[in-house]
């Protein structure tokens, strides 16, 4: 039997991103972490499963080395006792981890995905969730990314990258939703 409640997958909400911003990198969705905190509160109130994903860097200059200041989770997204924390070393939360096994063991069919960054680990995890047959929902206002320079030297804004990533994932890999959509759905399921 499939679980009637979705699982919240919180991807890489770590302090490294604060350090990137402090160093001058510009991001979109400044309220994304507050929306993630809203999602955590709603999932906890519904007793719905939550999986916290942490990125562990493997290269010497990684901002996500376990011994570095960027590895720690941001306070707003800290796990509560009993909530699963899964450490990954690549972009997808499904590769090299037991995330899929845990989800299948819990008969969880729907995944609500949020975190950072939209076009890297969030996108890769969302694509794989869709490919593995999960009903993936990507929360557009609870994820963010940074400005980037493309291979031809063109500057791309975080807003454009975020929007294009959502467009690429929409329908084929995931449903694109808002925090309010998710919370309303959880509240309806509780009644």
KAPE-V450328 format. One record per backbone hydrogen bond with DSSP energy under -1.0 kcal/mol. NH is the residue of the N-H (numbers start at 1). CO is the residue of the C=O. Records with the same first field share a line. If there is no record, write none. Layout:
NH->CO  CO
This chain:
3->107
7->110
8->49
9->112
10->51
11->114
12->53
14->12
15->72
16->70
17->14
19->15
20->16
21->17
22->18
23->19
24->21
25->20
28->145
32->29
35->31
36->32
37->33
38->34
39->35
40->36
41->37
42->38
43->39
44->40
45->41
46->42
47->44
48->43
51->8
52->84
53->10
54->86
56->88
57->64
62->59
68->65
74->13
77->74
78->75
83->80
84->50
86->52
88->54
102->98
103->99
104->100
105->101
106->102
107->104
108->103
111->135
112->7
113->137
114->9
115->142
116->11
118->144
120->117
122->117
124->120
125->121
126->122
127->123
128->124
129->125
130->126
131->127
132->128
133->130
134->129
135->109
136->134
137->111
138->175
139->113
140->177
142->139
144->115
147->26
148->156
150->154
153->150
156->148
161->157
162->158
163->159
164->160
165->161
166->162
167->163
168->164
169->165
170->166
171->174
172->170
173->169
174->169
175->136
177->138
182->178
183->179
184->180
185->181
186->182
187->183
188->184
189->185
190->186
